[in-house]
Amino acid sequence: MATILFDGIAYGMLLFVLACGLSITLGLMNFVNLAHGAFAMAGGYATVILVNRAGVPFLAALPLAFLASAALGLLLERTLYSRMYGREHLDQVLFSIGLVFMSIAAMDYMMGSQQQFLRLPDYLKGQIQVFGVGIGRYRLMIMVICGLLALALQWVLASTRFGSQLRAAVDDGRVARGLGIPVGTVFAVTFAVGSGLAGLGGALATEIVGLDPTFPLKFMLYFLIVVTVGGTSSLTGPLLAALLLGVADVMGKYLVPQFGAFIIYVTMITVLMLRPHGLFARGR
């Protein structure tokens, strides 16, 4: 049971890193970006190419995957996404869904439709024993990386000048510009960082959930569930929601495999019945 719980926590931390960029763009920038999974897929493919074909060490490939996805996000934000700010949410949904299908077609053409496998270094394979509990080395690394990222993001958003500028730009862009805040630059950097985090999550997820061109569609619902259950008013909600859903999903698939695929949805419905606006939503 302890091993199952550990695997669930690791999976939940992975879900958080995959979904936290969507939480930032939706909660702080008020932009519905359903193409978030495409940036995660880009990070996953970048890691596969760097590790399997170019021979780059896995740990060195992770920051490169972040930078590649962040650069792609910045390019698309400046050329396409910035034109959709302030538009109706339905317009944003249709726009980003179109990008999803375009990314799927592009990756299928460039990389093929087959599942991609990542060559992990030997030191990340197998398990270590901690108080008699078998802990996967790769999952332990995921927990450490994702935990540090969660702390760093919370600090940046709550305690830095950039976080204050972002909140001001979201609350009233016109006043923020009058105070000298470069709203366009703040939004561009935020979107790029969110895209980079998605790419890093995709790089880490490749070994656990697999990677193929349909990745953005298969996991879009998981991203939305994490953000919906956790709320978008802070990163604490999505983090706890991701941990709750990750543990529930893994335990369900281990303990009741015939119904395991439904456990995450039952958990989501239960939480939303008790907290309709998410775990840490502001009072309405």
C-alpha positions as CSV (number, residue, x, y, z in Angstrom):
1,M,0.0,0.0,0.0
2,A,2.8,2.4,0.8
3,T,4.3,1.8,-2.7
4,I,1.0,2.5,-4.3
5,L,0.6,5.7,-2.3
6,F,4.1,6.8,-3.3
7,D,3.4,6.1,-7.0
8,G,0.1,8.1,-6.7
9,I,1.9,11.1,-5.1
10,A,4.5,11.0,-7.9
11,Y,1.8,10.9,-10.5
12,G,0.0,13.7,-8.8
13,M,3.1,15.9,-8.8
14,L,3.6,15.1,-12.5
15,L,-0.1,16.1,-13.2
16,F,0.6,19.4,-11.3
17,V,3.6,20.4,-13.5
18,L,1.7,19.4,-16.6
19,A,-1.4,21.5,-15.6
20,C,0.1,24.4,-13.6
21,G,0.8,26.4,-16.8
22,L,-2.9,26.1,-17.8
23,S,-3.8,27.2,-14.2
24,I,-1.7,30.3,-14.7
25,T,-3.0,31.2,-18.1
26,L,-6.6,30.5,-17.2
27,G,-6.6,31.8,-13.6
28,L,-4.2,34.8,-13.9
29,M,-4.5,35.7,-17.6
30,N,-8.1,34.7,-18.0
31,F,-7.3,32.9,-21.3
32,V,-8.7,29.4,-22.1
33,N,-5.8,27.6,-23.7
34,L,-6.9,24.1,-24.6
35,A,-3.8,23.7,-26.7
36,H,-1.7,23.5,-23.4
37,G,-1.1,19.8,-24.0
38,A,0.5,20.6,-27.4
39,F,3.4,22.4,-25.6
40,A,3.7,19.3,-23.2
41,M,3.9,17.1,-26.3
42,A,6.6,19.4,-27.8
43,G,8.7,19.1,-24.7
44,G,8.3,15.3,-24.7
45,Y,9.4,15.0,-28.4
46,A,12.3,17.4,-27.8
47,T,13.5,15.2,-25.0
48,V,13.2,12.0,-27.1
49,I,15.2,13.6,-29.9
50,L,17.8,15.0,-27.6
51,V,18.3,11.8,-25.6
52,N,17.7,9.1,-28.1
53,R,19.2,10.7,-31.2
54,A,21.6,13.4,-30.1
55,G,23.0,11.5,-27.1
56,V,22.3,14.4,-24.6
57,P,22.2,13.2,-21.0
58,F,18.6,13.0,-19.7
59,L,19.0,15.5,-16.9
60,A,20.6,18.0,-19.3
61,A,17.8,17.5,-21.7
62,L,15.1,18.5,-19.2
63,P,16.0,22.2,-19.1
64,L,16.5,22.2,-22.9
65,A,12.9,20.8,-23.2
66,F,11.7,23.6,-21.0
67,L,13.5,26.2,-23.1
68,A,12.3,24.7,-26.4
69,S,8.6,24.7,-25.3
70,A,9.0,28.2,-23.8
71,A,10.4,29.5,-27.0
72,L,7.6,27.9,-29.0
73,G,5.1,29.4,-26.5
74,L,6.6,32.9,-26.8
75,L,6.6,32.7,-30.6
76,L,2.9,31.7,-30.7
77,E,1.9,34.2,-28.0
78,R,3.5,37.1,-29.9
79,T,2.1,36.0,-33.3
80,L,-1.3,34.4,-32.5
81,Y,-2.4,34.3,-28.9
82,S,-2.0,38.0,-28.2
83,R,-4.6,38.7,-30.9
84,M,-7.1,36.6,-28.8
85,Y,-6.8,38.4,-25.5
86,G,-10.0,40.0,-24.5
87,R,-12.0,37.9,-27.0
88,E,-15.0,35.7,-25.9
89,H,-14.0,32.4,-24.2
90,L,-15.8,30.5,-27.0
91,D,-13.4,32.1,-29.6
92,Q,-10.4,31.2,-27.4
93,V,-11.6,27.6,-27.1
94,L,-12.2,27.2,-30.9
95,F,-8.8,28.8,-31.6
96,S,-6.9,26.6,-29.2
97,I,-8.7,23.4,-30.3
98,G,-7.7,24.2,-33.8
99,L,-4.0,24.5,-32.7
100,V,-4.4,21.1,-31.0
101,F,-5.4,19.3,-34.2
102,M,-2.7,21.2,-36.2
103,S,0.0,20.0,-33.7
104,I,-1.3,16.4,-33.9
105,A,-1.1,16.5,-37.7
106,A,2.4,18.1,-37.6
107,M,3.9,15.6,-35.2
108,D,2.3,12.7,-37.0
109,Y,3.9,13.9,-40.2
110,M,7.3,14.6,-38.7
111,M,7.7,11.8,-36.1
112,G,5.2,9.2,-37.2
113,S,2.2,7.8,-35.2
114,Q,4.1,5.2,-33.2
115,Q,4.7,5.3,-29.5
116,Q,8.0,6.9,-28.5
117,F,10.2,5.4,-25.8
118,L,12.9,7.2,-23.8
119,R,16.3,5.8,-22.9
120,L,16.7,6.5,-19.3
121,P,20.2,6.4,-17.6
122,D,20.8,3.3,-15.4
123,Y,20.8,5.4,-12.2
124,L,17.1,6.3,-12.7
125,K,16.0,2.7,-13.3
126,G,14.8,0.2,-10.7
127,Q,13.9,0.9,-7.0
128,I,15.5,1.8,-3.8
129,Q,14.3,0.4,-0.4
130,V,13.3,3.0,2.2
131,F,12.1,1.5,5.5
132,G,11.2,-1.7,3.6
133,V,9.2,0.2,1.0
134,G,10.2,-0.1,-2.7
135,I,10.5,3.4,-4.2
136,G,11.1,3.9,-7.9
137,R,14.1,6.1,-8.5
138,Y,12.5,7.8,-11.5
139,R,9.3,8.6,-9.5
140,L,11.4,9.9,-6.6
141,M,13.2,12.2,-9.0
142,I,9.9,13.5,-10.3
143,M,8.7,14.2,-6.8
144,V,11.9,16.2,-6.0
145,I,11.8,18.2,-9.2
146,C,8.1,18.9,-9.1
147,G,8.1,19.8,-5.4
148,L,10.9,22.4,-5.9
149,L,9.0,23.8,-8.9
150,A,5.8,24.2,-6.9
151,L,7.7,26.1,-4.2
152,A,9.5,28.3,-6.7
153,L,6.3,29.2,-8.6
154,Q,4.4,30.1,-5.4
155,W,7.2,32.3,-4.3
156,V,7.5,34.1,-7.7
157,L,3.7,34.7,-7.9
158,A,3.3,35.8,-4.3
159,S,6.5,37.5,-3.3
160,T,8.2,39.0,-6.3
161,R,7.8,42.2,-8.2
162,F,7.0,40.3,-11.4
163,G,4.1,38.5,-9.6
164,S,2.7,41.8,-8.4
165,Q,3.0,43.2,-12.0
166,L,1.2,40.2,-13.4
167,R,-1.7,40.5,-10.9
168,A,-2.0,44.2,-11.6
169,A,-2.0,43.6,-15.4
170,V,-4.8,41.0,-15.0
171,D,-6.9,43.1,-12.7
172,D,-6.8,46.3,-14.8
173,G,-4.5,46.4,-17.8
174,R,-5.2,50.0,-18.6
175,V,-4.3,51.2,-15.1
176,A,-1.3,48.9,-15.1
177,R,0.0,50.5,-18.3
178,G,-0.6,53.9,-16.8
179,L,1.7,52.9,-13.9
180,G,4.4,52.0,-16.3
181,I,4.0,48.2,-16.2
182,P,4.8,46.6,-19.6
183,V,1.6,44.5,-19.8
184,G,2.4,42.9,-23.1
185,T,5.8,41.8,-21.9
186,V,4.4,40.5,-18.6
187,F,1.8,38.4,-20.5
188,A,4.4,37.1,-23.0
189,V,6.8,36.0,-20.3
190,T,4.0,34.4,-18.3
191,F,2.7,32.5,-21.3
192,A,6.2,31.4,-22.2
193,V,6.9,30.1,-18.7
194,G,3.6,28.3,-18.6
195,S,4.4,26.7,-21.9
196,G,7.9,25.8,-20.7
197,L,6.5,24.1,-17.6
198,A,4.1,22.1,-19.8
199,G,7.1,21.0,-21.9
200,L,9.0,20.0,-18.8
201,G,6.0,18.0,-17.6
202,G,5.8,16.3,-21.0
203,A,9.5,15.4,-20.8
204,L,9.0,13.9,-17.4
205,A,5.7,12.2,-18.4
206,T,7.1,10.4,-21.5
207,E,8.5,7.5,-19.5
208,I,5.3,7.0,-17.4
209,V,2.3,7.7,-19.6
210,G,3.9,7.3,-23.1
211,L,4.2,9.8,-26.0
212,D,2.5,9.8,-29.4
213,P,0.9,12.5,-31.5
214,T,-2.5,12.2,-29.8
215,F,-1.0,13.2,-26.4
216,P,-2.7,16.7,-26.3
217,L,-6.1,15.1,-26.8
218,K,-5.6,12.1,-24.5
219,F,-4.5,14.3,-21.5
220,M,-6.5,17.5,-22.1
221,L,-9.2,16.2,-19.8
222,Y,-6.7,15.5,-17.0
223,F,-5.4,19.1,-17.2
224,L,-8.9,20.5,-17.1
225,I,-9.9,18.3,-14.2
226,V,-6.8,19.4,-12.1
227,V,-7.6,23.1,-12.8
228,T,-11.3,22.7,-12.2
229,V,-11.0,20.8,-8.9
230,G,-8.2,23.0,-7.6
231,G,-9.6,26.3,-8.7
232,T,-7.6,29.0,-10.4
233,S,-7.2,31.6,-7.6
234,S,-3.8,30.2,-6.5
235,L,-1.4,27.4,-7.2
236,T,-2.1,25.7,-3.9
237,G,-5.5,24.4,-5.1
238,P,-4.2,22.8,-8.3
239,L,-1.3,21.2,-6.4
240,L,-3.6,19.6,-3.8
241,A,-6.1,18.7,-6.5
242,A,-3.3,17.0,-8.6
243,L,-2.1,15.0,-5.5
244,L,-5.7,14.0,-4.7
245,L,-6.5,12.9,-8.2
246,G,-3.1,11.2,-8.8
247,V,-3.4,9.1,-5.6
248,A,-7.1,8.3,-6.4
249,D,-6.3,7.3,-10.0
250,V,-3.3,5.1,-9.1
251,M,-5.0,3.4,-6.2
252,G,-8.1,2.8,-8.3
253,K,-6.1,1.2,-11.1
254,Y,-4.2,-1.0,-8.6
255,L,-7.0,-2.0,-6.3
256,V,-10.0,-2.2,-8.6
257,P,-8.6,-2.4,-12.1
258,Q,-11.9,-3.1,-13.7
259,F,-13.2,0.3,-12.5
260,G,-9.9,2.1,-12.1
261,A,-10.4,4.4,-15.1
262,F,-13.5,5.8,-13.5
263,I,-12.1,6.6,-10.1
264,I,-10.6,10.0,-11.1
265,Y,-14.0,11.1,-12.5
266,V,-15.8,10.0,-9.4
267,T,-13.3,11.9,-7.3
268,M,-13.8,15.0,-9.4
269,I,-17.6,14.9,-9.2
270,T,-17.5,14.3,-5.4
271,V,-15.2,17.3,-4.8
272,L,-17.2,19.6,-7.1
273,M,-20.4,18.7,-5.4
274,L,-18.9,19.8,-2.1
275,R,-16.8,22.7,-3.5
276,P,-18.4,23.8,-6.8
277,H,-15.8,26.5,-7.5
278,G,-12.8,24.3,-6.6
279,L,-10.9,23.5,-3.4
280,F,-9.5,27.0,-2.9
281,A,-11.7,29.2,-4.9
282,R,-12.4,32.7,-3.7
283,G,-15.8,33.2,-2.1
284,R,-18.6,34.0,-4.5
